[in-house]
Amino acid sequence: MTVLMVPKSKFKPKAFAYLRRVESGDHVCITDHGRPVVDIVPHRAEDDRELEELRGLVRKYERPMDPVDVEWEAGT
């Protein structure tokens, strides 16, 4: 694995070449005036597994500002 430090001005014109490097296992760190800003790393299958475990646990509220019909108990 190689970590490439690339100024953002040089990343844009060669973005596809850098992404191919990431696909082959390298890491790319995009910098702004020498300061690291963004890391681009290869995708890992473990990331998918962790997200799959969370699927269905988050509720979507269509109207979040509506009143909630639940009795709340104040803690002391």
N, C-alpha and C positions, 0 to 999 in steps of 0.2 A: 504494500500500500504506500502510495506517495501522496503527500499533502502539497498541493499547488497553491501558492499565494498569488492571486491575480488582481491587479487594480481594476476597478469597475469599468474604467474607460477602455481597457484592453479585453475585458470579458465579452462585451456586447458584440463586437464584430466577429468573434470566434466562439460564440456561445455553443453552437452545435458540436464543435470539436472538443470543447471542455466537457460537455454532457456525455460524449462518447467515452471520454477518459473516466468519468464517474461510473458509467455502465460497466467498465472493465475493472472497477474496484478502487480507483483513486478518489481522493477527497479534494474538493476545490474550495478554497476560502477566498471570497471576494472582499477586497479591501477598499477603503475610501481614505485617501491621504495617509496610507500606511496603517490604518486602524481596521482590524477585522470587523466585518459587518454581517456577512452571510456565509454559512457553511453549506455546501452541497455535498451530500453523502449518498452512497448507494442505498436503495431501498432494501429492507430486511423483511423476510417472511414473518419473523416474530412480531413485527409491528402490526401486521394484519390480524394475527391471533389475539393480540391484546385488544384491538378495536372490536373484534368479533365478540369477545367476552362482554363488552359494554353495550353491544347492540340490544335495543329494546328496553334498556334501563332508564333512558332519558325520555321524559314525556314532552309532548309538544302541546302547548296551549294555544288554541286558535284565538282566544280572546282573553289575554292575561290581565286586562284591567277590570274584568267583571268581578263582582264580589264573590267571595268564597263562602259556601254554605257549610262551614265546619265550626264546631264549638272549639274554641281555643282556651287553654288553661294557662294562666299566668304563673310562672315559676317565681319562687322567692329566694 
